[in-house]
Amino acid sequence: MRILQLINALTWGGAQVLVLDLCRFLARSGHQVAVAAFRDGPVGNLLRDEGIRVEILSEQLFDVIAFLRLKALIREFSPHILHTHLFSATFWGRLAGQAQGQGSLKIVTSVHGIESAGYQRLEGKMARLSDRLIFPSQYLKSWYSGALRSI
């Protein structure tokens, strides 16, 4: 299976460590894994050292260029799963996934933390674009469900 992990940045943080661990596990399990990020960092170097493909989309022109690069990467890599992490990556990943049409691409979103009211309004409109949502805790899952119900 081909799996594309999409995250805002490859700096150190909880979401980045999760992506690193997931990539290691998935690669050892025989899956083809690639990571795309808007910004590089030390986690990107670790992934490359382990032979995992890393694509830096860059941040310019309000991420429009990165969005176009992401769409091209999805066409070229043809992932079965696009796994998004953090707000910006999830926003652009969902749009890029929708732009691909209703093929075999499934979008999985990991929700990593409690977000602002603006995020909640946007998430209320876009959550349906993910095929699955993953939460690291029952508390976060409960918060998310309550926040979206209140919109």
N, C-alpha and C positions, 0 to 999 in steps of 0.2 A: 504494500500500500504506500502511496506517496502522500506525505503530510507536510504542509507548509505552516510553520509557526510564524505569526506576525505580532510584533511588539513595538512599542514606541522607541525604546532605546536599549542598547546592550551594555548599559552601565550596571553597577551593582545595586540590587534591590530584591525584594521577595519574589516579584513576578519574574525577574530575570533568572534567579536561581531555579525557580520552577521550570522555566523554559529549558535551561541547561540540563537539568535532571531528566525532563521528558525526552529531550533530544537524545541524550545518552541511552536511555532505556529503549526508546523506539528504534534507534540504529542497531543496538545489540540484538533486538528482537527481529531484525531483518527488514525493517521498513526503510524506505527511501525518505530522508528527512532534509528539509531546507528551512532556513530561518531568514526572514526579511525584517528589517528594522529601519526606522527613519534616521537613527543616529547609531554610530558604532561605539564600542567601548571594550573594556577588558573581557566581558563575557563573549563578545564576538571573537576575540583572539583565542579564547579557550575552545570555542566551537570549531574554529578553523583548524587548530592544532589537532583536534580529534577527527578531522576529515569531514566535518559537516559543512555543507554549503551555506554560506552567509552572503546575503545581498543587502547592500545599504541603499535605501531608496532616496535618502537626503530630504531635507526640509527647506523648501523654497517655494515662492509663489503660493502661499497658503496651502501647501502640500499637494497642489494640483499636479505638479511634475512627478512627485512621489506616487500619486494615485495612478498616473499613466504608466509609470514603471512597474507598479504592482500588477496592474492589468496585464501587461506584457509578460511578467514573470508567471502569473497564473496560466496564461495561454501556453507558455513554453514548458513549464514544469508539470502542468496538468495534474494538480494534486487532487486526491480523492477527498481530503479534508483540509480545510483552512481553519486553523485554530488561532483565534485572536485573543490578545491580552492587552488590557488597559484601554483608556478611552479613545485616543486618536487612532490607534491601530484597529480597534473594533469598528469605529465609525467608517474609516476608509476601506477596511476589509469587507464589511457588509456591502458597501456600495460596489466594490470591485467584484465581489461574488455575484451580486445581482446582475451586473453588466455581462457576466459570462452566460447568463441564461439559466435555464432549468436543467442543466446537465447532471452529471453524477457528483458534482462538487457539493459537499456538506460543510456548513459553517458551524463551528463550535466556538463558543465564547466563554472564557473564564472571567468571572467577575471577581476582582481582587480586593475591592474595598468600598467603603461608603463614599458616595460622591455628592456633589452639590445639587441644588434644586434645578439648575439649568440642565445638568446631566440627566436628572430624573425625567424631565419633560421630554428631552430628545430620546432617551432610552424607551420611554413609553410608546413612542412612535416607531422605533427601530428594532425593538427586541424580537419581533416576529420574523426578522430577516435571518436570525440565527436558528439553526436546526436544533441545537442543544445549548443549554447554559450549564456551567459548572461553577460551584461555589466551594471555597476552601473550608467553610464552617456552616453549621446550621444557623448560627446567629446572622451571618451575612445573607443567607438565603431568605430568612424571615424578614430582615430589613428590606431587601430588594423587593420581595412580594408586597410588603406593606407600602413601600414608597411608590411602586407602580400603581397599586390600587387607589392611592390617594390622588392620582392625577386626573 
